[in-house]
Each structure stands twice: as structure tokens, then as C-alpha cells.
Amino acid sequence: MIAIWEILHKTPWWIFILFFSLLKVGIKGTKSRTMRIRHLYIAPAIFLEMSLQSLFSVFPQIWLTYTLYIGSVTIGIVIGWMLARRLELHFDHIYHTIKIPGSFMILILMMSIFFSKYHFAYSLATNPEILSKAAFTTFHLIFSGLTIGLLLGRTACYLFRNKKSYREYLSKLKT
């Protein structure tokens, strides 16, 4: 218990703000909501930037690193797309909004990404040579790639379905 308290005590204050912000976004995602289409880009863009930043600055710059990352992002995109394609979405093409049903996926993704990044940063800060351990590096590359891929696949599916729905909407207007 003392070790957990010391870890939390040494955590910068802004990490707590980030945690509670992500928790709030995740909890909101459990309920059906209507949002502007352009807001779909926010979470994937932020997490992709964070993921690429650590990929290029922390991990060894070898072909295997990029292969693992790109492969896991690709798998995540496919899974994210498959999960999102089954959802019942409603688009408003006048106000450029989307109604998304509630799901625990966003909460799970947000918390998974947060705790993964927190664990990664803490492990590196307390034991920098851990980066040379293949299992540690492989796990974090694959996990990061999968979670980012899930967000990207989900968002891409929403945008694709919006475009398809817009074409159908325009064809109905013409008739």
C-alpha cells in the first residue's frame, strides 16, 4: 500500500487531470450521444500523436519495431471497423452531427490507453534498462498499436458510413 501511495505522490498533477478528463469522456461514451462529425477526429488524433511520439523517441529504431507497430495498428483498424459497422448510427446532414449509441468500448479504450502509457512511463522512469527487454517492448508496441488501431478503425467506419449516408440523402433529394 505504501508503494502505491509513493507512486501516486510522485505523479505530476497534470496526470490526474488527464485521468479524470479521460474518465469523464469514457463515462459519457456509455450513453447515447449526438456529436458533431468533426469531433470524431479529436481522440484518434491525440492518441495517435502520443503513440507516434513514443514510437519514434523511445523504442529502438529498427525494422522489427515498425513491423510490430504497423501490424498491430492494422489489426486494430480491422477490429475497430468490424465493431463499429454493427452499430446503429443516425446522421444529420444539415447540422453535420452523428448520433452514436452508448457503449463501454470508449471507456475501456481510454482507461486502457491511459494505464498502459502510465505503466510504460513509470517503468522507464524507475528502470530505464527495461526498454532492452524484448517482452516489455513487444507488449507495449502491440498494445499501443491495437488500441490506436481500434480508435482509427472505429472513426474511419463512422466517417465512411456518414459519406455513404450523405450520398443516399442526396439521391433522395433529387427524386
C-alpha positions in Angstrom: 0.0 0.0 0.0 2.9 2.4 0.8 4.4 1.7 -2.7 1.1 2.7 -4.4 0.9 5.9 -2.3 4.5 6.8 -3.2 3.9 6.2 -6.9 0.8 8.4 -6.8 2.6 11.0 -4.7 5.4 11.3 -7.3 2.9 11.5 -10.2 2.7 15.0 -11.7 -0.6 16.8 -11.0 -1.5 17.1 -14.7 -1.7 13.3 -15.0 -4.6 13.3 -12.5 -6.4 16.0 -14.6 -5.8 13.9 -17.7 -7.0 10.7 -16.0 -10.3 12.4 -14.8 -10.8 14.0 -18.2 -10.4 10.7 -19.9 -12.7 9.0 -17.4 -15.3 11.7 -18.0 -15.1 11.2 -21.7 -15.3 7.4 -21.3 -18.4 7.6 -19.0 -20.1 10.0 -21.4 -19.4 7.3 -24.1 -21.5 4.8 -22.2 -24.6 6.8 -23.0 -26.1 7.5 -26.4 -25.0 10.9 -27.6 -25.1 13.3 -30.5 -21.9 15.0 -31.6 -20.6 17.0 -34.5 -18.9 14.9 -37.1 -15.6 16.9 -36.8 -15.3 15.9 -33.1 -14.8 12.3 -34.2 -11.2 13.2 -35.1 -10.2 14.5 -31.7 -9.5 11.3 -29.7 -7.8 9.4 -32.5 -5.6 12.4 -33.4 -4.4 13.0 -29.8 -3.7 9.3 -29.1 -2.1 8.7 -32.5 0.2 11.6 -31.9 1.2 10.3 -28.4 1.7 6.9 -29.8 3.9 8.0 -32.7 5.9 10.3 -30.4 6.8 7.4 -28.1 7.4 5.1 -31.1 10.0 7.5 -32.6 11.6 8.7 -29.4 11.7 5.8 -27.0 11.7 2.5 -28.9 14.6 1.1 -30.8 14.6 2.4 -34.4 14.7 -1.0 -36.2 12.5 -2.6 -38.8 11.0 -5.0 -36.3 9.7 -2.1 -34.2 7.9 -0.6 -37.1 6.7 -4.0 -38.3 5.2 -4.9 -34.9 3.6 -1.4 -34.6 2.2 -1.2 -38.1 0.9 -4.8 -38.0 -0.9 -4.2 -34.7 -2.4 -0.9 -35.9 -3.7 -2.7 -39.0 -5.3 -5.4 -36.9 -6.7 -2.8 -34.6 -8.2 -0.9 -37.5 -9.9 -4.0 -38.9 -11.3 -4.9 -35.4 -12.4 -1.3 -34.8 -14.2 -1.2 -38.2 -15.9 -4.5 -37.6 -17.2 -3.4 -34.2 -18.4 -0.1 -35.5 -20.1 -1.4 -38.6 -22.8 -3.1 -36.5 -23.8 0.0 -34.6 -27.0 1.8 -35.4 -25.9 5.3 -36.3 -28.0 8.3 -37.2 -26.6 11.1 -39.3 -28.0 14.6 -39.6 -26.6 16.1 -42.8 -28.0 19.5 -42.2 -26.3 20.0 -38.8 -23.4 17.6 -39.6 -24.0 15.5 -36.5 -23.9 11.8 -35.7 -25.9 10.0 -33.0 -23.9 7.2 -31.5 -25.3 4.5 -29.2 -23.8 4.2 -25.8 -21.0 1.6 -25.4 -18.4 0.8 -22.8 -15.8 0.5 -25.6 -14.7 4.1 -25.3 -14.4 3.9 -21.5 -12.4 0.7 -21.8 -10.1 2.1 -24.6 -9.5 5.4 -22.8 -8.6 3.7 -19.5 -6.5 1.0 -21.2 -4.5 3.6 -23.1 -4.1 5.7 -20.0 -2.9 2.9 -17.8 -0.7 1.4 -20.5 1.0 4.8 -21.0 1.3 5.4 -17.3 2.8 1.9 -16.7 5.2 2.4 -19.6 6.3 5.9 -18.3 6.7 4.7 -14.7 8.6 1.6 -15.7 11.0 3.6 -17.8 11.5 6.2 -15.1 12.2 3.7 -12.4 14.1 1.2 -14.6 15.4 2.6 -17.9 17.1 -0.7 -18.9 13.7 -2.4 -19.1 13.5 -1.0 -22.6 16.1 -3.5 -23.6 13.8 -6.4 -22.6 12.1 -7.8 -25.7 8.9 -8.8 -23.9 8.3 -5.3 -22.4 9.0 -3.6 -25.7 6.9 -6.0 -27.7 3.9 -5.8 -25.3 3.8 -2.1 -25.4 4.3 -1.8 -29.1 1.5 -4.3 -29.8 -0.9 -2.9 -27.2 -0.3 0.7 -28.3 -0.8 -0.3 -32.0 -4.0 -2.3 -31.3 -5.6 0.5 -29.2 -4.8 3.2 -31.6 -6.0 1.0 -34.5 -9.3 0.4 -32.7 -9.9 4.1 -32.4 -8.8 4.7 -36.0 -10.9 1.9 -37.4 -14.0 2.9 -35.4 -13.6 6.5 -36.6 -13.0 5.5 -40.2 -16.1 3.4 -40.2 -18.2 6.2 -38.8 -16.9 8.6 -41.5 -17.4 6.1 -44.3 -20.9 5.4 -43.2 -21.6 9.2 -42.9 -20.4 9.7 -46.5 -22.5 6.7 -47.7 -25.5 8.0 -45.8 -24.9 11.5 -47.3 -25.0 10.1 -50.9 -28.2 8.3 -50.1 -29.6 11.5 -48.6 -28.7 13.5 -51.8 -30.2 10.9 -54.0 -33.5 11.1 -52.1 -33.5 14.9 -52.5 -33.0 14.6 -56.3 -36.1 12.3 -56.7 
